[in-house]
Amino acid sequence: MINTTYICTHRDFQVPDGLKGDYYIITDGTDLNQEYPYSVIKANNILEPLKHSYSELYQIYDVWKNDKYSSFIAINHYRRYFDVQFHEEVNETVLPPKMAFDGLKQYAVCHNINDLEECLKIIEEKYGYNTNISDGIFACNMFRLNRGDFDAYCFFMFGVLQEFARRHNLHTDEDVRKYVSTWTNDIDYQSRLFGFLSERIGTIWFNNNIETARISNIKIIVP
């Protein structure tokens, strides 16, 4: 059994003291100038024209397409970590605690609710999932999943996001910037569109697969 843990980043950062275990740092292609105790991988995949809009999903896509050997894959964020060593013999799904707010109402306050509602319709039409996220969201795109669940999560996630992009002719980051400029002046922040949507879409996948017991042996760890 091979357990692999990744830290997604787009910039230099300080590795926390005492972080346990072996890690790979995966960047969005940015050259990192700082010396790190872990190997650095540069993501390079078909999402490159939209890598800002996809945020850490750009690196997660790269892991999905290129890591064919790991039995378990854990995703961390350069500012947030599951500060625990994942032992190869432990067969656990790891998630952060849910952020306790209504996912739809919170998105309406912070972003363009029409985008999320359209994604929910895509999910209902193509996958038949229950799209209720009123009890909170699993934020930050952090998790530990076995290979089969990771593949299923990515197949679902990128299927929904790419269908949304297709419907709006969003082929590049500049396309996204023009798209969000029609409803906001905070273009740099809101152009992380797919990253924001992904936290809600991922929550729907986890909710449905936990309910059907596809995912079990779940451990909640606060990053």
Secondary structure, 3 states (H helix, E strand, C coil): CCEEEEEEECCCCCCCCCCCCCCEEEECCCCCCCCCCCEEEECCCCCHHHHHHHCCHHHHHHHHHHCCCCCEEEEEECCECCCCCCCCCCCCEEECCCECCCHHHHHHHHCCHHHHHHHHHHHHHHCCCCCCCCCCECCCCCEEEEHHHHHHHHHHHHHHHHHHHHHCCCCCHHHHHHHHCCCCCCHHHHCCHHHHHHHHHHHHHHHHHHHCCCCCCEEECCC
